[in-house]
Amino acid sequence: DSLPADTYAISAFQDSNNNNKLDTGLFGIPEEKYGFSNNAKGSSGPPSFKSASFILKKDVELEIKLSK
């Protein structure tokens, strides 16, 4: 099934230890690789929806760079 045309944002992470969650350390800093659509970055936390969002009108392939 396809998603309806709309505005979306995606977050992704690499679950290195297969525990089905993003592991975080001191102060909630991620210990596994993570990324967002548009390769958006936040200054002190996740990026805003606006910076990570995109308009989906048809099937599309996105590449998200994961980093620590």
PDB file of N, CA, C and O in Angstrom, chain B, residues numbered from 101:
ATOM      1  N   ASP B 101       0.837  -1.193   0.000  1.00  0.00           N
ATOM      2  CA  ASP B 101       0.000   0.000   0.000  1.00  0.00           C
ATOM      3  C   ASP B 101       0.868   1.239   0.000  1.00  0.00           C
ATOM      4  O   ASP B 101       1.968   1.243   0.553  1.00  0.00           O
ATOM      5  N   SER B 102       0.371   2.276  -0.618  1.00  0.00           N
ATOM      6  CA  SER B 102       1.083   3.543  -0.670  1.00  0.00           C
ATOM      7  C   SER B 102       0.525   4.512   0.356  1.00  0.00           C
ATOM      8  O   SER B 102      -0.642   4.427   0.741  1.00  0.00           O
ATOM      9  N   LEU B 103       1.368   5.428   0.792  1.00  0.00           N
ATOM     10  CA  LEU B 103       0.917   6.489   1.689  1.00  0.00           C
ATOM     11  C   LEU B 103       0.185   7.540   0.885  1.00  0.00           C
ATOM     12  O   LEU B 103       0.508   7.752  -0.284  1.00  0.00           O
ATOM     13  N   PRO B 104      -0.796   8.206   1.479  1.00  0.00           N
ATOM     14  CA  PRO B 104      -1.477   9.284   0.767  1.00  0.00           C
ATOM     15  C   PRO B 104      -0.552  10.490   0.604  1.00  0.00           C
ATOM     16  O   PRO B 104       0.357  10.694   1.408  1.00  0.00           O
ATOM     17  N   ALA B 105      -0.784  11.277  -0.428  1.00  0.00           N
ATOM     18  CA  ALA B 105      -0.011  12.498  -0.637  1.00  0.00           C
ATOM     19  C   ALA B 105      -0.192  13.397   0.583  1.00  0.00           C
ATOM     20  O   ALA B 105      -1.316  13.665   1.006  1.00  0.00           O
ATOM     21  N   ASP B 106       0.925  13.858   1.142  1.00  0.00           N
ATOM     22  CA  ASP B 106       0.883  14.682   2.347  1.00  0.00           C
ATOM     23  C   ASP B 106       2.312  15.108   2.675  1.00  0.00           C
ATOM     24  O   ASP B 106       3.240  14.818   1.920  1.00  0.00           O
ATOM     25  N   THR B 107       2.484  15.788   3.790  1.00  0.00           N
ATOM     26  CA  THR B 107       3.805  16.180   4.274  1.00  0.00           C
ATOM     27  C   THR B 107       4.232  15.207   5.361  1.00  0.00           C
ATOM     28  O   THR B 107       3.477  14.938   6.295  1.00  0.00           O
ATOM     29  N   TYR B 108       5.459  14.674   5.234  1.00  0.00           N
ATOM     30  CA  TYR B 108       5.975  13.674   6.151  1.00  0.00           C
ATOM     31  C   TYR B 108       7.381  14.052   6.591  1.00  0.00           C
ATOM     32  O   TYR B 108       8.046  14.867   5.953  1.00  0.00           O
ATOM     33  N   ALA B 109       7.825  13.449   7.693  1.00  0.00           N
ATOM     34  CA  ALA B 109       9.215  13.484   8.133  1.00  0.00           C
ATOM     35  C   ALA B 109       9.543  12.083   8.643  1.00  0.00           C
ATOM     36  O   ALA B 109       8.682  11.394   9.189  1.00  0.00           O
ATOM     37  N   ILE B 110      10.781  11.677   8.462  1.00  0.00           N
ATOM     38  CA  ILE B 110      11.195  10.333   8.850  1.00  0.00           C
ATOM     39  C   ILE B 110      12.377  10.413   9.802  1.00  0.00           C
ATOM     40  O   ILE B 110      13.305  11.195   9.593  1.00  0.00           O
ATOM     41  N   SER B 111      12.334   9.602  10.843  1.00  0.00           N
ATOM     42  CA  SER B 111      13.510   9.404  11.688  1.00  0.00           C
ATOM     43  C   SER B 111      13.864   7.925  11.609  1.00  0.00           C
ATOM     44  O   SER B 111      12.986   7.069  11.494  1.00  0.00           O
ATOM     45  N   ALA B 112      15.164   7.633  11.671  1.00  0.00           N
ATOM     46  CA  ALA B 112      15.622   6.252  11.569  1.00  0.00           C
ATOM     47  C   ALA B 112      16.822   6.064  12.484  1.00  0.00           C
ATOM     48  O   ALA B 112      17.551   7.013  12.772  1.00  0.00           O
ATOM     49  N   PHE B 113      17.023   4.825  12.939  1.00  0.00           N
ATOM     50  CA  PHE B 113      18.220   4.521  13.713  1.00  0.00           C
ATOM     51  C   PHE B 113      18.642   3.089  13.454  1.00  0.00           C
ATOM     52  O   PHE B 113      17.840   2.259  13.026  1.00  0.00           O
ATOM     53  N   GLN B 114      19.899   2.813  13.715  1.00  0.00           N
ATOM     54  CA  GLN B 114      20.448   1.474  13.548  1.00  0.00           C
ATOM     55  C   GLN B 114      20.463   0.802  14.923  1.00  0.00           C
ATOM     56  O   GLN B 114      21.216   1.202  15.810  1.00  0.00           O
ATOM     57  N   ASP B 115      19.637  -0.208  15.086  1.00  0.00           N
ATOM     58  CA  ASP B 115      19.522  -0.923  16.358  1.00  0.00           C
ATOM     59  C   ASP B 115      20.647  -1.952  16.451  1.00  0.00           C
ATOM     60  O   ASP B 115      20.440  -3.134  16.178  1.00  0.00           O
ATOM     61  N   SER B 116      21.825  -1.501  16.833  1.00  0.00           N
ATOM     62  CA  SER B 116      23.024  -2.344  16.825  1.00  0.00           C
ATOM     63  C   SER B 116      22.925  -3.570  17.722  1.00  0.00           C
ATOM     64  O   SER B 116      23.505  -4.609  17.407  1.00  0.00           O
ATOM     65  N   ASN B 117      22.202  -3.472  18.831  1.00  0.00           N
ATOM     66  CA  ASN B 117      22.111  -4.598  19.756  1.00  0.00           C
ATOM     67  C   ASN B 117      20.748  -5.299  19.726  1.00  0.00           C
ATOM     68  O   ASN B 117      20.451  -6.118  20.596  1.00  0.00           O
ATOM     69  N   ASN B 118      19.930  -4.980  18.734  1.00  0.00           N
ATOM     70  CA  ASN B 118      18.634  -5.642  18.508  1.00  0.00           C
ATOM     71  C   ASN B 118      17.705  -5.637  19.724  1.00  0.00           C
ATOM     72  O   ASN B 118      17.048  -6.639  20.008  1.00  0.00           O
ATOM     73  N   ASN B 119      17.647  -4.503  20.448  1.00  0.00           N
ATOM     74  CA  ASN B 119      16.724  -4.423  21.575  1.00  0.00           C
ATOM     75  C   ASN B 119      15.485  -3.591  21.254  1.00  0.00           C
ATOM     76  O   ASN B 119      14.707  -3.253  22.146  1.00  0.00           O
ATOM     77  N   ASN B 120      15.310  -3.265  19.982  1.00  0.00           N
ATOM     78  CA  ASN B 120      14.122  -2.549  19.480  1.00  0.00           C
ATOM     79  C   ASN B 120      13.944  -1.158  20.056  1.00  0.00           C
ATOM     80  O   ASN B 120      12.816  -0.681  20.178  1.00  0.00           O
ATOM     81  N   LYS B 121      15.049  -0.490  20.415  1.00  0.00           N
ATOM     82  CA  LYS B 121      14.966   0.898  20.868  1.00  0.00           C
ATOM     83  C   LYS B 121      16.285   1.600  20.589  1.00  0.00           C
ATOM     84  O   LYS B 121      17.322   0.960  20.413  1.00  0.00           O
ATOM     85  N   LEU B 122      16.227   2.927  20.553  1.00  0.00           N
ATOM     86  CA  LEU B 122      17.428   3.738  20.395  1.00  0.00           C
ATOM     87  C   LEU B 122      18.048   3.900  21.774  1.00  0.00           C
ATOM     88  O   LEU B 122      17.470   4.547  22.647  1.00  0.00           O
ATOM     89  N   ASP B 123      19.211   3.319  21.968  1.00  0.00           N
ATOM     90  CA  ASP B 123      19.881   3.415  23.262  1.00  0.00           C
ATOM     91  C   ASP B 123      20.501   4.794  23.425  1.00  0.00           C
ATOM     92  O   ASP B 123      21.104   5.340  22.501  1.00  0.00           O
ATOM     93  N   THR B 124      20.340   5.342  24.618  1.00  0.00           N
ATOM     94  CA  THR B 124      20.895   6.653  24.914  1.00  0.00           C
ATOM     95  C   THR B 124      21.759   6.560  26.165  1.00  0.00           C
ATOM     96  O   THR B 124      21.577   5.678  27.005  1.00  0.00           O
ATOM     97  N   GLY B 125      22.688   7.478  26.267  1.00  0.00           N
ATOM     98  CA  GLY B 125      23.580   7.538  27.417  1.00  0.00           C
ATOM     99  C   GLY B 125      23.264   8.752  28.259  1.00  0.00           C
ATOM    100  O   GLY B 125      22.114   9.175  28.378  1.00  0.00           O
ATOM    101  N   LEU B 126      24.298   9.291  28.831  1.00  0.00           N
ATOM    102  CA  LEU B 126      24.191  10.456  29.695  1.00  0.00           C
ATOM    103  C   LEU B 126      23.485  11.604  28.978  1.00  0.00           C
ATOM    104  O   LEU B 126      23.815  11.917  27.833  1.00  0.00           O
ATOM    105  N   PHE B 127      22.536  12.221  29.632  1.00  0.00           N
ATOM    106  CA  PHE B 127      21.770  13.351  29.105  1.00  0.00           C
ATOM    107  C   PHE B 127      20.942  13.003  27.872  1.00  0.00           C
ATOM    108  O   PHE B 127      20.546  13.895  27.122  1.00  0.00           O
ATOM    109  N   GLY B 128      20.676  11.707  27.653  1.00  0.00           N
ATOM    110  CA  GLY B 128      19.848  11.289  26.528  1.00  0.00           C
ATOM    111  C   GLY B 128      20.547  11.306  25.185  1.00  0.00           C
ATOM    112  O   GLY B 128      19.889  11.246  24.146  1.00  0.00           O
ATOM    113  N   ILE B 129      21.859  11.386  25.186  1.00  0.00           N
ATOM    114  CA  ILE B 129      22.614  11.407  23.929  1.00  0.00           C
ATOM    115  C   ILE B 129      22.613  10.001  23.329  1.00  0.00           C
ATOM    116  O   ILE B 129      22.992   9.043  24.003  1.00  0.00           O
ATOM    117  N   PRO B 130      22.189   9.866  22.064  1.00  0.00           N
ATOM    118  CA  PRO B 130      22.116   8.540  21.433  1.00  0.00           C
ATOM    119  C   PRO B 130      23.471   7.837  21.383  1.00  0.00           C
ATOM    120  O   PRO B 130      24.502   8.458  21.126  1.00  0.00           O
ATOM    121  N   GLU B 131      23.443   6.533  21.634  1.00  0.00           N
ATOM    122  CA  GLU B 131      24.650   5.705  21.553  1.00  0.00           C
ATOM    123  C   GLU B 131      24.672   4.864  20.285  1.00  0.00           C
ATOM    124  O   GLU B 131      25.640   4.147  20.034  1.00  0.00           O
ATOM    125  N   GLU B 132      23.616   4.944  19.487  1.00  0.00           N
ATOM    126  CA  GLU B 132      23.545   4.223  18.219  1.00  0.00           C
ATOM    127  C   GLU B 132      23.380   5.253  17.103  1.00  0.00           C
ATOM    128  O   GLU B 132      22.984   6.394  17.343  1.00  0.00           O
ATOM    129  N   LYS B 133      23.691   4.828  15.888  1.00  0.00           N
ATOM    130  CA  LYS B 133      23.573   5.741  14.745  1.00  0.00           C
ATOM    131  C   LYS B 133      22.115   6.085  14.494  1.00  0.00           C
ATOM    132  O   LYS B 133      21.234   5.242  14.664  1.00  0.00           O
ATOM    133  N   TYR B 134      21.857   7.341  14.085  1.00  0.00           N
ATOM    134  CA  TYR B 134      20.503   7.808  13.821  1.00  0.00           C
ATOM    135  C   TYR B 134      20.539   8.878  12.728  1.00  0.00           C
ATOM    136  O   TYR B 134      21.596   9.427  12.418  1.00  0.00           O
ATOM    137  N   GLY B 135      19.380   9.163  12.156  1.00  0.00           N
ATOM    138  CA  GLY B 135      19.292  10.196  11.137  1.00  0.00           C
ATOM    139  C   GLY B 135      17.846  10.571  10.871  1.00  0.00           C
ATOM    140  O   GLY B 135      16.921   9.936  11.376  1.00  0.00           O
ATOM    141  N   PHE B 136      17.664  11.619  10.064  1.00  0.00           N
ATOM    142  CA  PHE B 136      16.344  12.160   9.756  1.00  0.00           C
ATOM    143  C   PHE B 136      16.236  12.452   8.263  1.00  0.00           C
ATOM    144  O   PHE B 136      17.246  12.648   7.588  1.00  0.00           O
ATOM    145  N   SER B 137      15.026  12.480   7.758  1.00  0.00           N
ATOM    146  CA  SER B 137      14.833  12.836   6.354  1.00  0.00           C
ATOM    147  C   SER B 137      15.428  14.224   6.105  1.00  0.00           C
ATOM    148  O   SER B 137      15.520  15.049   7.014  1.00  0.00           O
ATOM    149  N   ASN B 138      15.824  14.458   4.871  1.00  0.00           N
ATOM    150  CA  ASN B 138      16.552  15.663   4.442  1.00  0.00           C
ATOM    151  C   ASN B 138      17.912  15.757   5.120  1.00  0.00           C
ATOM    152  O   ASN B 138      18.581  16.787   5.029  1.00  0.00           O
ATOM    153  N   ASN B 139      18.331  14.680   5.805  1.00  0.00           N
ATOM    154  CA  ASN B 139      19.566  14.691   6.593  1.00  0.00           C
ATOM    155  C   ASN B 139      19.606  15.901   7.514  1.00  0.00           C
ATOM    156  O   ASN B 139      20.658  16.495   7.750  1.00  0.00           O
ATOM    157  N   ALA B 140      18.414  16.253   8.035  1.00  0.00           N
ATOM    158  CA  ALA B 140      18.268  17.401   8.926  1.00  0.00           C
ATOM    159  C   ALA B 140      18.992  17.143  10.237  1.00  0.00           C
ATOM    160  O   ALA B 140      19.067  16.006  10.701  1.00  0.00           O
ATOM    161  N   LYS B 141      19.519  18.194  10.825  1.00  0.00           N
ATOM    162  CA  LYS B 141      20.224  18.119  12.104  1.00  0.00           C
ATOM    163  C   LYS B 141      19.577  19.109  13.075  1.00  0.00           C
ATOM    164  O   LYS B 141      19.129  20.183  12.673  1.00  0.00           O
ATOM    165  N   GLY B 142      19.535  18.741  14.337  1.00  0.00           N
ATOM    166  CA  GLY B 142      19.060  19.649  15.377  1.00  0.00           C
ATOM    167  C   GLY B 142      20.249  20.227  16.109  1.00  0.00           C
ATOM    168  O   GLY B 142      21.323  19.626  16.112  1.00  0.00           O
ATOM    169  N   SER B 143      20.080  21.380  16.728  1.00  0.00           N
ATOM    170  CA  SER B 143      21.201  21.995  17.436  1.00  0.00           C
ATOM    171  C   SER B 143      21.421  21.358  18.808  1.00  0.00           C
ATOM    172  O   SER B 143      22.565  21.138  19.206  1.00  0.00           O
ATOM    173  N   SER B 144      20.362  21.065  19.525  1.00  0.00           N
ATOM    174  CA  SER B 144      20.500  20.378  20.819  1.00  0.00           C
ATOM    175  C   SER B 144      19.284  19.492  21.011  1.00  0.00           C
ATOM    176  O   SER B 144      18.466  19.711  21.904  1.00  0.00           O
ATOM    177  N   GLY B 145      19.182  18.488  20.156  1.00  0.00           N
ATOM    178  CA  GLY B 145      18.042  17.582  20.143  1.00  0.00           C
ATOM    179  C   GLY B 145      17.669  17.297  18.706  1.00  0.00           C
ATOM    180  O   GLY B 145      18.411  17.642  17.787  1.00  0.00           O
ATOM    181  N   PRO B 146      16.530  16.672  18.506  1.00  0.00           N
ATOM    182  CA  PRO B 146      16.132  16.350  17.131  1.00  0.00           C
ATOM    183  C   PRO B 146      15.819  17.613  16.328  1.00  0.00           C
ATOM    184  O   PRO B 146      15.506  18.653  16.908  1.00  0.00           O
ATOM    185  N   PRO B 147      15.901  17.529  15.006  1.00  0.00           N
ATOM    186  CA  PRO B 147      15.567  18.693  14.179  1.00  0.00           C
ATOM    187  C   PRO B 147      14.074  18.978  14.222  1.00  0.00           C
ATOM    188  O   PRO B 147      13.284  18.138  14.654  1.00  0.00           O
ATOM    189  N   SER B 148      13.704  20.138  13.781  1.00  0.00           N
ATOM    190  CA  SER B 148      12.285  20.498  13.711  1.00  0.00           C
ATOM    191  C   SER B 148      11.601  19.685  12.614  1.00  0.00           C
ATOM    192  O   SER B 148      12.244  19.220  11.673  1.00  0.00           O
ATOM    193  N   PHE B 149      10.300  19.527  12.754  1.00  0.00           N
ATOM    194  CA  PHE B 149       9.527  18.839  11.719  1.00  0.00           C
ATOM    195  C   PHE B 149       9.713  19.569  10.391  1.00  0.00           C
ATOM    196  O   PHE B 149       9.842  18.934   9.344  1.00  0.00           O
ATOM    197  N   LYS B 150       9.726  20.884  10.431  1.00  0.00           N
ATOM    198  CA  LYS B 150       9.862  21.679   9.207  1.00  0.00           C
ATOM    199  C   LYS B 150      11.168  21.363   8.472  1.00  0.00           C
ATOM    200  O   LYS B 150      11.174  21.246   7.246  1.00  0.00           O
ATOM    201  N   SER B 151      12.267  21.225   9.206  1.00  0.00           N
ATOM    202  CA  SER B 151      13.544  20.983   8.525  1.00  0.00           C
ATOM    203  C   SER B 151      13.678  19.544   8.020  1.00  0.00           C
ATOM    204  O   SER B 151      14.435  19.286   7.083  1.00  0.00           O
ATOM    205  N   ALA B 152      12.958  18.616   8.626  1.00  0.00           N
ATOM    206  CA  ALA B 152      13.036  17.212   8.207  1.00  0.00           C
ATOM    207  C   ALA B 152      11.901  16.815   7.259  1.00  0.00           C
ATOM    208  O   ALA B 152      11.934  15.729   6.679  1.00  0.00           O
ATOM    209  N   SER B 153      10.921  17.665   7.099  1.00  0.00           N
ATOM    210  CA  SER B 153       9.729  17.270   6.341  1.00  0.00           C
ATOM    211  C   SER B 153       9.918  17.391   4.828  1.00  0.00           C
ATOM    212  O   SER B 153      10.766  18.137   4.339  1.00  0.00           O
ATOM    213  N   PHE B 154       9.106  16.640   4.123  1.00  0.00           N
ATOM    214  CA  PHE B 154       9.078  16.661   2.660  1.00  0.00           C
ATOM    215  C   PHE B 154       7.651  16.385   2.224  1.00  0.00           C
ATOM    216  O   PHE B 154       6.868  15.788   2.963  1.00  0.00           O
ATOM    217  N   ILE B 155       7.321  16.822   1.027  1.00  0.00           N
ATOM    218  CA  ILE B 155       5.983  16.600   0.486  1.00  0.00           C
ATOM    219  C   ILE B 155       6.027  15.357  -0.379  1.00  0.00           C
ATOM    220  O   ILE B 155       6.793  15.268  -1.339  1.00  0.00           O
ATOM    221  N   LEU B 156       5.195  14.406  -0.018  1.00  0.00           N
ATOM    222  CA  LEU B 156       5.103  13.159  -0.772  1.00  0.00           C
ATOM    223  C   LEU B 156       3.920  13.250  -1.721  1.00  0.00           C
ATOM    224  O   LEU B 156       2.778  13.399  -1.287  1.00  0.00           O
ATOM    225  N   LYS B 157       4.195  13.159  -3.023  1.00  0.00           N
ATOM    226  CA  LYS B 157       3.137  13.196  -4.034  1.00  0.00           C
ATOM    227  C   LYS B 157       3.027  11.869  -4.766  1.00  0.00           C
ATOM    228  O   LYS B 157       1.961  11.516  -5.270  1.00  0.00           O
ATOM    229  N   LYS B 158       4.148  11.125  -4.825  1.00  0.00           N
ATOM    230  CA  LYS B 158       4.186   9.824  -5.496  1.00  0.00           C
ATOM    231  C   LYS B 158       5.285   9.009  -4.841  1.00  0.00           C
ATOM    232  O   LYS B 158       6.012   9.519  -3.988  1.00  0.00           O
ATOM    233  N   ASP B 159       5.411   7.760  -5.226  1.00  0.00           N
ATOM    234  CA  ASP B 159       6.459   6.922  -4.664  1.00  0.00           C
ATOM    235  C   ASP B 159       7.818   7.579  -4.859  1.00  0.00           C
ATOM    236  O   ASP B 159       8.116   8.120  -5.924  1.00  0.00           O
ATOM    237  N   VAL B 160       8.629   7.524  -3.825  1.00  0.00           N
ATOM    238  CA  VAL B 160       9.942   8.159  -3.872  1.00  0.00           C
ATOM    239  C   VAL B 160      10.923   7.309  -3.060  1.00  0.00           C
ATOM    240  O   VAL B 160      10.522   6.604  -2.135  1.00  0.00           O
ATOM    241  N   GLU B 161      12.180   7.380  -3.406  1.00  0.00           N
ATOM    242  CA  GLU B 161      13.221   6.692  -2.662  1.00  0.00           C
ATOM    243  C   GLU B 161      14.056   7.758  -1.961  1.00  0.00           C
ATOM    244  O   GLU B 161      14.533   8.697  -2.599  1.00  0.00           O
ATOM    245  N   LEU B 162      14.232   7.613  -0.640  1.00  0.00           N
ATOM    246  CA  LEU B 162      15.008   8.576   0.136  1.00  0.00           C
ATOM    247  C   LEU B 162      16.265   7.908   0.693  1.00  0.00           C
ATOM    248  O   LEU B 162      16.256   6.717   1.004  1.00  0.00           O
ATOM    249  N   GLU B 163      17.322   8.664   0.814  1.00  0.00           N
ATOM    250  CA  GLU B 163      18.534   8.189   1.460  1.00  0.00           C
ATOM    251  C   GLU B 163      18.730   9.013   2.725  1.00  0.00           C
ATOM    252  O   GLU B 163      18.757  10.243   2.675  1.00  0.00           O
ATOM    253  N   ILE B 164      18.866   8.333   3.856  1.00  0.00           N
ATOM    254  CA  ILE B 164      19.088   9.012   5.143  1.00  0.00           C
ATOM    255  C   ILE B 164      20.465   8.588   5.647  1.00  0.00           C
ATOM    256  O   ILE B 164      20.730   7.398   5.817  1.00  0.00           O
ATOM    257  N   LYS B 165      21.332   9.556   5.882  1.00  0.00           N
ATOM    258  CA  LYS B 165      22.661   9.259   6.400  1.00  0.00           C
ATOM    259  C   LYS B 165      22.568   9.122   7.915  1.00  0.00           C
ATOM    260  O   LYS B 165      22.086  10.018   8.609  1.00  0.00           O
ATOM    261  N   LEU B 166      23.042   7.973   8.414  1.00  0.00           N
ATOM    262  CA  LEU B 166      23.036   7.723   9.842  1.00  0.00           C
ATOM    263  C   LEU B 166      24.387   8.106  10.427  1.00  0.00           C
ATOM    264  O   LEU B 166      25.432   7.795   9.856  1.00  0.00           O
ATOM    265  N   SER B 167      24.358   8.792  11.583  1.00  0.00           N
ATOM    266  CA  SER B 167      25.587   9.164  12.262  1.00  0.00           C
ATOM    267  C   SER B 167      25.370   9.164  13.755  1.00  0.00           C
ATOM    268  O   SER B 167      24.230   9.145  14.218  1.00  0.00           O
ATOM    269  N   LYS B 168      26.434   9.184  14.505  1.00  0.00           N
ATOM    270  CA  LYS B 168      26.367   9.205  15.966  1.00  0.00           C
ATOM    271  C   LYS B 168      26.542  10.603  16.463  1.00  0.00           C
ATOM    272  O   LYS B 168      26.517  10.837  17.671  1.00  0.00           O
TER     273      LYS B 168
END
